[in-house]
Amino acid sequence: MFNETTGPLRAKDVCQSLGHELLPKNVKGVRAKLKHLVKLGILTEADTGNFTRKQ
């Protein structure tokens, strides 16, 4: 999904794209996974809550 977008994505956008319901528990789970990918160096967090692919 991050390869196909030009700008940063929020956890809510990723949740919708994966077909999950927009429940707080689902969005929080996706956000936690995105933050883990930031720690692994795969993604970067441009602003608070805005995730992009590392260049």
Distance bins in CASP14 RR format, pairs under 12 A and 6 or more apart:
PFRMAT RR
TARGET T0000
AUTHOR 0000-0000-0000
RMODE 2
METHOD distances of the structure
MODEL  1
1 7 0 0 0 0 0 1 0 0 0 0 0
1 8 0 0 0 0 0 1 0 0 0 0 0
1 9 1 0 0 1 0 0 0 0 0 0 0
1 13 0 0 0 0 1 0 0 0 0 0 0
1 14 1 0 0 1 0 0 0 0 0 0 0
1 15 0 0 0 0 0 1 0 0 0 0 0
1 16 0 0 0 0 0 1 0 0 0 0 0
1 17 1 0 1 0 0 0 0 0 0 0 0
1 18 0 0 0 0 1 0 0 0 0 0 0
1 19 0 0 0 0 0 1 0 0 0 0 0
1 30 0 0 0 0 0 1 0 0 0 0 0
1 34 0 0 0 0 0 1 0 0 0 0 0
1 37 0 0 0 0 0 1 0 0 0 0 0
1 43 0 0 0 0 0 1 0 0 0 0 0
1 51 0 0 0 0 0 1 0 0 0 0 0
1 52 0 0 0 0 0 1 0 0 0 0 0
1 53 0 0 0 0 1 0 0 0 0 0 0
2 8 0 0 0 0 1 0 0 0 0 0 0
2 9 1 0 0 1 0 0 0 0 0 0 0
2 13 0 0 0 0 0 1 0 0 0 0 0
2 14 0 0 0 0 1 0 0 0 0 0 0
2 17 0 0 0 0 0 1 0 0 0 0 0
2 34 0 0 0 0 1 0 0 0 0 0 0
2 37 0 0 0 0 1 0 0 0 0 0 0
2 38 0 0 0 0 0 1 0 0 0 0 0
2 42 0 0 0 0 1 0 0 0 0 0 0
2 43 1 0 0 1 0 0 0 0 0 0 0
2 44 0 0 0 0 0 1 0 0 0 0 0
2 46 0 0 0 0 0 1 0 0 0 0 0
2 50 0 0 0 0 0 1 0 0 0 0 0
2 51 1 0 0 1 0 0 0 0 0 0 0
2 52 1 0 0 1 0 0 0 0 0 0 0
2 53 1 0 1 0 0 0 0 0 0 0 0
2 54 0 0 0 0 1 0 0 0 0 0 0
2 55 0 0 0 0 0 1 0 0 0 0 0
3 9 0 0 0 0 0 1 0 0 0 0 0
3 42 0 0 0 0 0 1 0 0 0 0 0
3 43 0 0 0 0 0 1 0 0 0 0 0
3 52 0 0 0 0 0 1 0 0 0 0 0
3 53 1 0 0 1 0 0 0 0 0 0 0
3 54 0 0 0 0 0 1 0 0 0 0 0
4 13 0 0 0 0 0 1 0 0 0 0 0
4 17 0 0 0 0 1 0 0 0 0 0 0
4 53 0 0 0 0 0 1 0 0 0 0 0
5 13 0 0 0 0 1 0 0 0 0 0 0
5 14 0 0 0 0 0 1 0 0 0 0 0
5 17 0 0 0 0 1 0 0 0 0 0 0
5 43 0 0 0 0 0 1 0 0 0 0 0
5 50 0 0 0 0 0 1 0 0 0 0 0
5 51 0 0 0 0 0 1 0 0 0 0 0
5 52 0 0 0 0 1 0 0 0 0 0 0
5 53 0 0 0 0 1 0 0 0 0 0 0
6 52 0 0 0 0 1 0 0 0 0 0 0
6 53 0 0 0 0 0 1 0 0 0 0 0
7 13 0 0 0 0 0 1 0 0 0 0 0
7 44 0 0 0 0 0 1 0 0 0 0 0
7 46 0 0 0 0 1 0 0 0 0 0 0
7 47 0 0 0 0 0 1 0 0 0 0 0
7 50 0 0 0 0 1 0 0 0 0 0 0
7 51 0 0 0 0 1 0 0 0 0 0 0
7 52 1 0 0 1 0 0 0 0 0 0 0
7 53 0 0 0 0 1 0 0 0 0 0 0
7 55 0 0 0 0 0 1 0 0 0 0 0
8 14 0 0 0 0 0 1 0 0 0 0 0
8 34 0 0 0 0 0 1 0 0 0 0 0
8 38 0 0 0 0 0 1 0 0 0 0 0
8 43 0 0 0 0 1 0 0 0 0 0 0
8 44 0 0 0 0 1 0 0 0 0 0 0
8 45 0 0 0 0 1 0 0 0 0 0 0
8 46 1 0 1 0 0 0 0 0 0 0 0
8 47 1 0 0 1 0 0 0 0 0 0 0
8 48 0 0 0 0 0 1 0 0 0 0 0
8 49 0 0 0 0 1 0 0 0 0 0 0
8 50 1 1 0 0 0 0 0 0 0 0 0
8 51 1 0 1 0 0 0 0 0 0 0 0
8 52 1 0 1 0 0 0 0 0 0 0 0
8 53 0 0 0 0 1 0 0 0 0 0 0
9 15 0 0 0 0 0 1 0 0 0 0 0
9 16 0 0 0 0 1 0 0 0 0 0 0
9 17 0 0 0 0 1 0 0 0 0 0 0
9 18 0 0 0 0 0 1 0 0 0 0 0
9 30 0 0 0 0 0 1 0 0 0 0 0
9 31 0 0 0 0 0 1 0 0 0 0 0
9 34 0 0 0 0 1 0 0 0 0 0 0
9 37 0 0 0 0 0 1 0 0 0 0 0
9 43 0 0 0 0 1 0 0 0 0 0 0
9 44 0 0 0 0 0 1 0 0 0 0 0
9 45 0 0 0 0 0 1 0 0 0 0 0
9 46 0 0 0 0 1 0 0 0 0 0 0
9 47 0 0 0 0 0 1 0 0 0 0 0
9 49 0 0 0 0 1 0 0 0 0 0 0
9 50 1 0 0 1 0 0 0 0 0 0 0
9 51 1 0 1 0 0 0 0 0 0 0 0
9 52 1 0 0 1 0 0 0 0 0 0 0
9 53 0 0 0 0 1 0 0 0 0 0 0
10 16 0 0 0 0 1 0 0 0 0 0 0
10 17 0 0 0 0 0 1 0 0 0 0 0
10 22 0 0 0 0 0 1 0 0 0 0 0
10 27 0 0 0 0 1 0 0 0 0 0 0
10 30 0 0 0 0 1 0 0 0 0 0 0
10 31 0 0 0 0 1 0 0 0 0 0 0
10 34 0 0 0 0 1 0 0 0 0 0 0
10 45 0 0 0 0 0 1 0 0 0 0 0
10 46 0 0 0 0 0 1 0 0 0 0 0
10 47 0 0 0 0 1 0 0 0 0 0 0
10 48 0 0 0 0 0 1 0 0 0 0 0
10 49 1 0 1 0 0 0 0 0 0 0 0
10 50 1 0 0 1 0 0 0 0 0 0 0
10 51 1 0 0 1 0 0 0 0 0 0 0
10 52 0 0 0 0 0 1 0 0 0 0 0
11 17 0 0 0 0 0 1 0 0 0 0 0
11 18 0 0 0 0 0 1 0 0 0 0 0
11 20 0 0 0 0 0 1 0 0 0 0 0
11 22 0 0 0 0 0 1 0 0 0 0 0
11 24 0 0 0 0 0 1 0 0 0 0 0
11 25 0 0 0 0 0 1 0 0 0 0 0
11 26 0 0 0 0 1 0 0 0 0 0 0
11 27 1 0 1 0 0 0 0 0 0 0 0
11 28 1 0 0 1 0 0 0 0 0 0 0
11 29 1 0 0 1 0 0 0 0 0 0 0
11 30 1 0 1 0 0 0 0 0 0 0 0
11 31 1 1 0 0 0 0 0 0 0 0 0
11 32 0 0 0 0 1 0 0 0 0 0 0
11 33 0 0 0 0 1 0 0 0 0 0 0
11 34 1 0 1 0 0 0 0 0 0 0 0
11 35 0 0 0 0 1 0 0 0 0 0 0
11 37 0 0 0 0 0 1 0 0 0 0 0
11 38 0 0 0 0 0 1 0 0 0 0 0
11 43 0 0 0 0 0 1 0 0 0 0 0
11 45 0 0 0 0 0 1 0 0 0 0 0
11 48 0 0 0 0 0 1 0 0 0 0 0
11 49 1 0 0 1 0 0 0 0 0 0 0
11 50 0 0 0 0 1 0 0 0 0 0 0
11 51 1 0 0 1 0 0 0 0 0 0 0
12 18 0 0 0 0 0 1 0 0 0 0 0
12 19 0 0 0 0 0 1 0 0 0 0 0
12 20 0 0 0 0 1 0 0 0 0 0 0
12 21 0 0 0 0 0 1 0 0 0 0 0
12 22 1 0 0 1 0 0 0 0 0 0 0
12 23 0 0 0 0 0 1 0 0 0 0 0
12 24 0 0 0 0 0 1 0 0 0 0 0
12 26 0 0 0 0 1 0 0 0 0 0 0
12 27 1 0 1 0 0 0 0 0 0 0 0
12 28 0 0 0 0 0 1 0 0 0 0 0
12 29 0 0 0 0 0 1 0 0 0 0 0
12 30 0 0 0 0 1 0 0 0 0 0 0
12 31 0 0 0 0 1 0 0 0 0 0 0
12 34 0 0 0 0 0 1 0 0 0 0 0
12 49 0 0 0 0 1 0 0 0 0 0 0
12 50 0 0 0 0 0 1 0 0 0 0 0
12 51 0 0 0 0 0 1 0 0 0 0 0
13 19 0 0 0 0 0 1 0 0 0 0 0
13 20 0 0 0 0 0 1 0 0 0 0 0
13 22 0 0 0 0 0 1 0 0 0 0 0
13 27 0 0 0 0 1 0 0 0 0 0 0
13 30 0 0 0 0 1 0 0 0 0 0 0
13 31 0 0 0 0 0 1 0 0 0 0 0
13 34 0 0 0 0 0 1 0 0 0 0 0
13 49 0 0 0 0 0 1 0 0 0 0 0
13 50 0 0 0 0 1 0 0 0 0 0 0
13 51 0 0 0 0 1 0 0 0 0 0 0
13 52 0 0 0 0 0 1 0 0 0 0 0
14 20 0 0 0 0 1 0 0 0 0 0 0
14 22 0 0 0 0 0 1 0 0 0 0 0
14 26 0 0 0 0 0 1 0 0 0 0 0
14 27 0 0 0 0 1 0 0 0 0 0 0
14 29 0 0 0 0 0 1 0 0 0 0 0
14 30 1 0 1 0 0 0 0 0 0 0 0
14 31 0 0 0 0 1 0 0 0 0 0 0
14 32 0 0 0 0 0 1 0 0 0 0 0
14 33 0 0 0 0 1 0 0 0 0 0 0
14 34 1 0 0 1 0 0 0 0 0 0 0
14 35 0 0 0 0 0 1 0 0 0 0 0
14 37 0 0 0 0 0 1 0 0 0 0 0
14 43 0 0 0 0 0 1 0 0 0 0 0
14 49 0 0 0 0 0 1 0 0 0 0 0
14 50 0 0 0 0 0 1 0 0 0 0 0
14 51 1 0 0 1 0 0 0 0 0 0 0
14 52 0 0 0 0 0 1 0 0 0 0 0
15 21 0 0 0 0 1 0 0 0 0 0 0
15 22 1 0 0 1 0 0 0 0 0 0 0
15 23 0 0 0 0 1 0 0 0 0 0 0
15 24 0 0 0 0 0 1 0 0 0 0 0
15 25 0 0 0 0 0 1 0 0 0 0 0
15 26 1 0 1 0 0 0 0 0 0 0 0
15 27 1 0 1 0 0 0 0 0 0 0 0
15 28 0 0 0 0 1 0 0 0 0 0 0
15 29 0 0 0 0 1 0 0 0 0 0 0
15 30 1 0 1 0 0 0 0 0 0 0 0
15 31 0 0 0 0 1 0 0 0 0 0 0
15 32 0 0 0 0 0 1 0 0 0 0 0
15 33 0 0 0 0 0 1 0 0 0 0 0
15 34 0 0 0 0 0 1 0 0 0 0 0
16 22 1 0 0 1 0 0 0 0 0 0 0
16 23 0 0 0 0 0 1 0 0 0 0 0
16 26 0 0 0 0 1 0 0 0 0 0 0
16 27 0 0 0 0 1 0 0 0 0 0 0
16 30 0 0 0 0 1 0 0 0 0 0 0
17 30 0 0 0 0 1 0 0 0 0 0 0
18 26 0 0 0 0 1 0 0 0 0 0 0
18 27 0 0 0 0 0 1 0 0 0 0 0
18 29 0 0 0 0 0 1 0 0 0 0 0
18 30 1 0 0 1 0 0 0 0 0 0 0
18 33 0 0 0 0 0 1 0 0 0 0 0
18 34 0 0 0 0 0 1 0 0 0 0 0
19 26 0 0 0 0 1 0 0 0 0 0 0
19 30 0 0 0 0 0 1 0 0 0 0 0
20 26 1 0 1 0 0 0 0 0 0 0 0
20 27 0 0 0 0 1 0 0 0 0 0 0
20 28 0 0 0 0 0 1 0 0 0 0 0
20 29 0 0 0 0 1 0 0 0 0 0 0
20 30 1 0 0 1 0 0 0 0 0 0 0
20 31 0 0 0 0 0 1 0 0 0 0 0
20 33 0 0 0 0 0 1 0 0 0 0 0
21 27 0 0 0 0 1 0 0 0 0 0 0
21 30 0 0 0 0 0 1 0 0 0 0 0
22 28 0 0 0 0 0 1 0 0 0 0 0
22 30 0 0 0 0 0 1 0 0 0 0 0
23 29 0 0 0 0 0 1 0 0 0 0 0
23 30 0 0 0 0 0 1 0 0 0 0 0
24 30 0 0 0 0 0 1 0 0 0 0 0
24 31 0 0 0 0 0 1 0 0 0 0 0
25 31 0 0 0 0 0 1 0 0 0 0 0
25 32 0 0 0 0 0 1 0 0 0 0 0
26 32 0 0 0 0 0 1 0 0 0 0 0
26 33 0 0 0 0 0 1 0 0 0 0 0
27 33 0 0 0 0 0 1 0 0 0 0 0
27 34 0 0 0 0 0 1 0 0 0 0 0
27 49 0 0 0 0 0 1 0 0 0 0 0
28 34 0 0 0 0 0 1 0 0 0 0 0
28 35 0 0 0 0 0 1 0 0 0 0 0
29 35 0 0 0 0 1 0 0 0 0 0 0
29 36 0 0 0 0 1 0 0 0 0 0 0
30 36 0 0 0 0 0 1 0 0 0 0 0
30 37 0 0 0 0 0 1 0 0 0 0 0
30 49 0 0 0 0 0 1 0 0 0 0 0
30 51 0 0 0 0 1 0 0 0 0 0 0
31 37 0 0 0 0 0 1 0 0 0 0 0
31 38 0 0 0 0 0 1 0 0 0 0 0
31 43 0 0 0 0 0 1 0 0 0 0 0
31 45 0 0 0 0 0 1 0 0 0 0 0
31 48 0 0 0 0 0 1 0 0 0 0 0
31 49 1 0 0 1 0 0 0 0 0 0 0
31 50 0 0 0 0 0 1 0 0 0 0 0
31 51 0 0 0 0 1 0 0 0 0 0 0
32 38 0 0 0 0 0 1 0 0 0 0 0
32 39 0 0 0 0 0 1 0 0 0 0 0
32 49 0 0 0 0 0 1 0 0 0 0 0
32 51 0 0 0 0 0 1 0 0 0 0 0
33 39 0 0 0 0 0 1 0 0 0 0 0
33 40 0 0 0 0 0 1 0 0 0 0 0
33 42 0 0 0 0 0 1 0 0 0 0 0
33 43 0 0 0 0 1 0 0 0 0 0 0
33 51 0 0 0 0 0 1 0 0 0 0 0
34 40 0 0 0 0 0 1 0 0 0 0 0
34 41 0 0 0 0 0 1 0 0 0 0 0
34 42 0 0 0 0 1 0 0 0 0 0 0
34 43 1 0 0 1 0 0 0 0 0 0 0
34 44 0 0 0 0 0 1 0 0 0 0 0
34 45 1 0 0 1 0 0 0 0 0 0 0
34 46 0 0 0 0 0 1 0 0 0 0 0
34 49 0 0 0 0 1 0 0 0 0 0 0
34 50 0 0 0 0 1 0 0 0 0 0 0
34 51 1 0 1 0 0 0 0 0 0 0 0
34 52 0 0 0 0 0 1 0 0 0 0 0
34 53 0 0 0 0 0 1 0 0 0 0 0
35 41 0 0 0 0 0 1 0 0 0 0 0
35 42 0 0 0 0 0 1 0 0 0 0 0
35 43 0 0 0 0 1 0 0 0 0 0 0
35 44 0 0 0 0 0 1 0 0 0 0 0
35 45 1 0 0 1 0 0 0 0 0 0 0
35 48 0 0 0 0 0 1 0 0 0 0 0
35 49 0 0 0 0 1 0 0 0 0 0 0
35 51 0 0 0 0 1 0 0 0 0 0 0
36 42 0 0 0 0 1 0 0 0 0 0 0
36 43 0 0 0 0 1 0 0 0 0 0 0
36 45 0 0 0 0 0 1 0 0 0 0 0
36 51 0 0 0 0 0 1 0 0 0 0 0
37 43 1 0 1 0 0 0 0 0 0 0 0
37 44 0 0 0 0 1 0 0 0 0 0 0
37 45 0 0 0 0 1 0 0 0 0 0 0
37 51 1 0 0 1 0 0 0 0 0 0 0
37 52 0 0 0 0 0 1 0 0 0 0 0
37 53 0 0 0 0 1 0 0 0 0 0 0
37 54 0 0 0 0 1 0 0 0 0 0 0
38 44 1 0 0 1 0 0 0 0 0 0 0
38 45 1 0 1 0 0 0 0 0 0 0 0
38 46 0 0 0 0 0 1 0 0 0 0 0
38 48 0 0 0 0 0 1 0 0 0 0 0
38 49 0 0 0 0 1 0 0 0 0 0 0
38 50 0 0 0 0 0 1 0 0 0 0 0
38 51 1 0 0 1 0 0 0 0 0 0 0
38 52 0 0 0 0 1 0 0 0 0 0 0
38 53 0 0 0 0 0 1 0 0 0 0 0
38 54 0 0 0 0 1 0 0 0 0 0 0
39 45 0 0 0 0 0 1 0 0 0 0 0
39 54 0 0 0 0 0 1 0 0 0 0 0
40 54 0 0 0 0 1 0 0 0 0 0 0
41 51 0 0 0 0 0 1 0 0 0 0 0
41 52 0 0 0 0 0 1 0 0 0 0 0
41 53 0 0 0 0 0 1 0 0 0 0 0
41 54 1 0 1 0 0 0 0 0 0 0 0
41 55 0 0 0 0 0 1 0 0 0 0 0
42 51 0 0 0 0 1 0 0 0 0 0 0
42 52 0 0 0 0 0 1 0 0 0 0 0
42 53 1 0 0 1 0 0 0 0 0 0 0
42 54 1 0 0 1 0 0 0 0 0 0 0
42 55 0 0 0 0 0 1 0 0 0 0 0
43 49 0 0 0 0 0 1 0 0 0 0 0
43 50 0 0 0 0 0 1 0 0 0 0 0
43 51 1 0 1 0 0 0 0 0 0 0 0
43 52 1 0 0 1 0 0 0 0 0 0 0
43 53 1 0 0 1 0 0 0 0 0 0 0
43 54 1 0 0 1 0 0 0 0 0 0 0
43 55 0 0 0 0 0 1 0 0 0 0 0
44 50 0 0 0 0 1 0 0 0 0 0 0
44 51 1 0 0 1 0 0 0 0 0 0 0
44 52 1 0 1 0 0 0 0 0 0 0 0
44 53 1 0 0 1 0 0 0 0 0 0 0
44 54 1 0 1 0 0 0 0 0 0 0 0
44 55 1 0 0 1 0 0 0 0 0 0 0
45 51 1 0 1 0 0 0 0 0 0 0 0
45 52 1 0 0 1 0 0 0 0 0 0 0
45 53 0 0 0 0 0 1 0 0 0 0 0
45 54 0 0 0 0 0 1 0 0 0 0 0
46 52 1 0 1 0 0 0 0 0 0 0 0
46 53 0 0 0 0 0 1 0 0 0 0 0
46 54 0 0 0 0 0 1 0 0 0 0 0
46 55 0 0 0 0 0 1 0 0 0 0 0
END
